[in-house]
Amino acid sequence: MPQKPNGAAPHELPLLVHQMKGESQPFLNDVQRQALDAALAAKLSKLSAGGGGGSSSKGRLTGRGSKELVRGPSKSEATQDKKSRTGKSKDRVSKKDGAGGKYTWGGVMDGPDTRAELDPRDPNYDSGDDGSPVEYSLQAAAHGPDTLPAFKQLAVEMLEEYFVSGDVGEVARQLQDAGQPQFGWALVKKAVTVAMDRHDKEREMASVLLSSLYGEVLAPEEVQKGFADVVAALDDLKLDVPGAAGVAATFMARAVVDDILPPAFVSKLPADEGSAAAEAKAGAEAQLKARHVGERAARCWGARAGLSPSEATRAAITQLLQEYTVSGDVGEARVRLRELAAPFFHHDVVKQALLSAMQEPKQRSALLALLQQLVASADIPSSQLVKGFQRVADNLEDTSLDNPRATTDFPSIVSEAQAAGWLDSSFQAEAATPTSGNTGSSVAAYKAAAGATIDEYFASGEAGEVVRRLVELDEPALANMFVKQLVMRAMERKSRECEAASVLLAALHPKLIDPQQASLGFTRLLAAADDASLDTPTAAHLLALFVGRAVVDEVLPPAFLVAVLPALQDGCLGVSVVHAAGAMLKARHAAERLQNAWHGGLSTIDQLRASMQTTLAEFVSSHDEPEAARSLAELSTPHYHHEFVKRALVMAFETPASAPALLSLLAHLAHSSQVTQTQMRKGFTRVETDLDDIKLDCPNAPKAFAEYKQQAEEAGWLWLQPDSEDGNDAPPATGTTPADATTPATASSGGATTAPAAL
């Protein structure tokens, strides 16, 4: 038995083993890869044979609100196994013929009909049709749209799908597959104009999408052209959307704060006096001049406009019911319910109405009448109605602790609704009502205890306390529920909690969570992926990371990916999660990548600062700017780049000989948009504030800082900032942007990104 390396945590052992072996090959071996490919192909063929004709050629349903189907691999993915591992095969055709990179999406001389040369030795080669695209086993290679109208249609389909799923990565992949970077402005325009005619939720999602795609998929000039076209078309847009000018103004202000539009863009917009364009321009300028513009813009679409609206939606439903009990206006309640734009969440309306009816007997008749009207008008479908009743029934024992009448009131409400004909007569209140000493009561108690334990663990990080609580519960047969709750709660939070959840699973396996329970827990997670994606739009991506990390940590065996497929419904989102997890595990350096899936697991400020200091020390020795930029990017903490700027300046004070190289590095990071102007200014401001303390160790610091700041401003990579009570979130004043400077940006979410909890 090999000795465990000193200081290695249990979850680090699989990675250490691979590092000691010096392996960089895919985590799955050839046999496991072939078995997974065969199982996925069988699942897809079964779906096709079973009448999955409603799916589009992209492997998805195009209708709004439809579930995501299994998406076959793209052309590059399908040919992955055919490529030489060394990359030196003389017959190998390189991806994009060597014309990859930002904003290119293909070669300069590539026309719409340009195709890679077919290889007669390819098993999919069709000698009878040399001019056709190569087709692969799971999906035919798709050619992007070669005309602007076709691209606009694709953009509308992508946006419709994105507003349902919230998957930014899928939009980025489809844009890259389209291969038309010169049409990027059309996506920007469509995103803004389509969101204009919808609710605040979709407007927030559009802002997040543009901010996320900027700099990697969308070139700065394409973003500016897209917004300019929106403003130019406002006179027509306001015919369909009366408040279009105001909405466009808010979109532009948000884009400036997100660093995807330069502040000077708004002032330079051409606008005739009295036109809608002039109204939008004036509105955007007014918003940008307001106090606390950073916070205001981050919340410009309302408190519930984010991508995870479950808590805000529940609060809105509570307010809706409270207002209805006062006014009794059913019509207003229907309008408010439609404005929520969350039809998948209507079961919560039913649940809250029933609980209020049992809690306040005087309001019972009015609330039941409201539910009857909403069901009759089809505002609440029967499936959501039954689900709401079932949720109340499942938790009736807990409800009775606060309201002892609930155990008698609920059956009478069920009987009354069934007698009136608006509740299915097959619903049985008695079967749903828990009795003393039954298994359901034990399960409910375990779930409640597990949830409290998980929340406490996320707050304290004490894995030992979790172990103690699970030992006290002494329910090893219910451990799968703990696994499911742990992952579900982590997905609703930040990367810190996701890393903590993965570490905890590795620590509890196999003593407290045996392999069978771990597999069952993840099976239940995959089966519930469609429901999870409603509350957490990025659930599919997060689940794939969790599954891949669990395989690397040896919580799950690699064979789990194949064994779980028969248990999943054809076409469900869980199959896509298995496909994505398999793709991650097939990639080179899979173990290292998945161990760092949650931004490297940097959970403390000291670790982050130490990593930045190490990066700067290595740069002073090597002067390798790209390597330093890569190291900074791997930290995945763009909200904390001001600390890197501060440390670079302090190091320049301490070692004047390295100052030119360090300033050159900061200029490189600013011009490449890796460090935003907000973070750059904040770093300089922090140094200026601490100069009195810094000069105790570096007497030349004040003079050197003044010189560095002047050099940065003259070179254009540090913008002058007017006095603002809002601090560093305010953008530079109009007209102060250097003419040749491009607004740097990162894939931010409009100020929504925050530092890890420990920071």
JORAQUI-V692653 format. One record per helix or strand of 2 or more residues. SS is the DSSP state (a for helix, b for strand). FROM is the first residue (numbers start at 1). LEN is the number of residues. Records with the same first field share a line. If there is no record, write none. Layout:
SS=FROM-LEN / FROM-LEN
This chain:
a=10-12 / 30-20 / 75-4 / 80-3 / 95-4 / 148-18 / 168-11 / 181-16 / 200-14 / 220-13 / 234-7 / 244-14 / 263-5 / 276-14 / 293-6 / 310-18 / 330-11 / 343-17 / 361-16 / 382-13 / 396-7 / 406-15 / 429-4 / 439-22 / 463-11 / 476-16 / 495-14 / 515-13 / 529-7 / 539-14 / 560-4 / 565-3 / 573-14 / 590-6 / 599-3 / 605-18 / 625-10 / 638-17 / 656-16 / 677-13 / 691-7 / 701-15 / 727-3
